[in-house]
Amino acid sequence: MPDAPAVLSDSSIQAARELRVLVSRLRRRFLEASDNRELTPSQLSVLSRLKHGDATASEIAAAERVRPQAIATHLSMLAEQGYVERRPDPKDGRRQLVSLTAAGLELMAGRSQAGQEWLTSALQDGYTEAERQTLLDALQLLERLGAQ
């Protein structure tokens, strides 16, 4: 006998819907607060992945859940703009490692700082100390959600 489907509470459905909308809205605000330099969200996502270290195009494609051809296009455009560079993988000469250039690192650092400044000011100016503490409590719950 198959397991009965789980019954979802109205509060779970509502929280999931509202959280998705909120995350999208916050993402847009972060993008608005920073200098995008005409980069697409996909290109920015690739650059963000490279902040954590070198990667192959295949690794980036797998992490982004897109085809390698799509990543190759993004990497070519980012290389033309001077944000990434490719070099042979010292462990396997058939592969290339992609890394951020100094310009790419500077771009990502500036974006991060601009977003942090916007968010810090918004929290300071728009919320009381008690509300900020409530947000900190809620963030602990969201952290748990992210770990599932």
C-alpha positions as CSV (number, residue, x, y, z in Angstrom):
1,M,0.0,0.0,0.0
2,P,1.6,3.4,-1.0
3,D,2.1,6.0,1.6
4,A,-0.6,8.6,1.9
5,P,0.4,12.0,0.7
6,A,1.3,14.4,3.4
7,V,-1.3,17.0,4.2
8,L,0.2,20.5,3.9
9,S,-0.9,23.1,6.4
10,D,-2.3,26.4,5.2
11,S,0.5,28.2,7.1
12,S,3.2,26.1,5.3
13,I,1.7,27.0,1.9
14,Q,1.4,30.6,2.8
15,A,4.9,30.9,4.3
16,A,6.5,29.2,1.3
17,R,4.7,31.5,-1.2
18,E,5.5,34.7,0.7
19,L,9.1,33.6,1.4
20,R,9.7,33.0,-2.4
21,V,8.3,36.4,-3.2
22,L,10.3,38.1,-0.5
23,V,13.6,36.5,-1.6
24,S,13.0,37.6,-5.2
25,R,12.2,41.1,-4.1
26,L,15.3,41.3,-1.9
27,R,17.5,39.9,-4.7
28,R,16.2,42.7,-7.0
29,R,16.9,45.3,-4.4
30,F,20.5,44.1,-4.0
31,L,20.9,44.2,-7.8
32,E,19.5,47.8,-7.9
33,A,21.9,48.8,-5.0
34,S,25.0,47.7,-6.8
35,D,26.7,48.6,-10.1
36,N,25.7,45.8,-12.5
37,R,27.9,47.2,-15.3
38,E,25.5,45.8,-17.8
39,L,26.0,42.2,-16.6
40,T,23.1,39.7,-16.7
41,P,22.0,37.9,-13.6
42,S,23.5,34.7,-15.0
43,Q,26.9,36.3,-15.6
44,L,26.8,37.8,-12.1
45,S,26.0,34.3,-10.7
46,V,29.0,32.9,-12.5
47,L,31.2,35.6,-11.1
48,S,29.8,35.0,-7.6
49,R,30.7,31.3,-7.8
50,L,34.3,32.2,-8.8
51,K,34.6,34.3,-5.6
52,H,35.1,31.0,-3.8
53,G,38.0,29.9,-6.0
54,D,38.9,28.6,-9.5
55,A,36.7,26.2,-11.3
56,T,36.3,24.5,-14.6
57,A,33.5,25.5,-17.0
58,S,32.0,22.0,-16.4
59,E,32.0,22.5,-12.6
60,I,30.3,25.9,-13.0
61,A,27.7,24.5,-15.4
62,A,26.9,21.7,-12.9
63,A,26.7,24.1,-10.0
64,E,24.4,26.5,-12.0
65,R,22.4,23.6,-13.4
66,V,22.8,24.7,-17.0
67,R,24.4,23.2,-20.1
68,P,28.2,23.7,-20.5
69,Q,27.5,25.6,-23.8
70,A,25.6,28.3,-21.9
71,I,28.5,28.7,-19.4
72,A,31.0,28.8,-22.3
73,T,29.0,31.8,-23.7
74,H,29.0,33.6,-20.4
75,L,32.7,32.9,-19.8
76,S,33.6,34.3,-23.2
77,M,31.7,37.5,-22.5
78,L,33.1,37.9,-19.0
79,A,36.7,37.3,-20.4
80,E,36.1,39.9,-23.1
81,Q,35.1,42.4,-20.3
82,G,38.2,41.5,-18.3
83,Y,36.5,39.9,-15.4
84,V,37.7,36.3,-15.8
85,E,40.7,34.5,-17.1
86,R,41.4,31.0,-18.2
87,R,44.6,29.0,-17.8
88,P,45.5,25.3,-18.2
89,D,44.7,23.1,-15.2
90,P,48.1,22.1,-13.7
91,K,46.6,18.7,-12.8
92,D,45.1,18.0,-16.2
93,G,46.3,20.0,-19.2
94,R,43.2,19.1,-21.2
95,R,41.1,21.2,-18.9
96,Q,41.1,24.9,-18.2
97,L,40.6,26.6,-14.9
98,V,38.6,29.8,-14.8
99,S,39.3,32.5,-12.2
100,L,38.4,36.0,-11.4
101,T,40.8,38.7,-12.6
102,A,41.7,41.7,-10.4
103,A,38.9,43.6,-12.1
104,G,36.5,40.7,-11.4
105,L,37.5,40.6,-7.8
106,E,37.1,44.4,-7.5
107,L,33.6,44.2,-9.2
108,M,32.4,41.5,-6.8
109,A,33.8,43.3,-3.7
110,G,32.1,46.5,-4.7
111,R,28.8,44.8,-5.4
112,S,28.9,43.1,-2.0
113,Q,29.8,46.3,-0.2
114,A,27.0,48.3,-1.9
115,G,24.4,45.6,-1.1
116,Q,25.6,45.5,2.5
117,E,25.5,49.3,2.9
118,W,22.0,49.4,1.4
119,L,20.7,46.7,3.7
120,T,22.4,48.0,6.8
121,S,20.9,51.5,6.2
122,A,17.5,50.1,5.5
123,L,17.5,48.1,8.7
124,Q,18.9,51.0,10.8
125,D,16.5,53.6,9.4
126,G,13.3,51.6,8.9
127,Y,13.2,49.3,12.0
128,T,13.3,49.7,15.7
129,E,15.8,47.8,17.8
130,A,13.1,45.4,18.9
131,E,12.2,44.7,15.3
132,R,15.8,44.1,14.3
133,Q,16.0,41.6,17.2
134,T,12.9,39.9,15.8
135,L,14.6,39.7,12.4
136,L,17.6,38.1,14.0
137,D,15.4,35.5,15.6
138,A,13.6,34.8,12.3
139,L,17.0,34.5,10.5
140,Q,17.9,31.6,12.8
141,L,14.7,29.8,11.6
142,L,15.6,30.6,8.0
143,E,19.1,29.3,8.6
144,R,17.5,26.0,9.7
145,L,15.4,26.0,6.5
146,G,18.5,26.5,4.4
147,A,20.3,23.5,6.1
148,Q,17.5,21.1,5.2
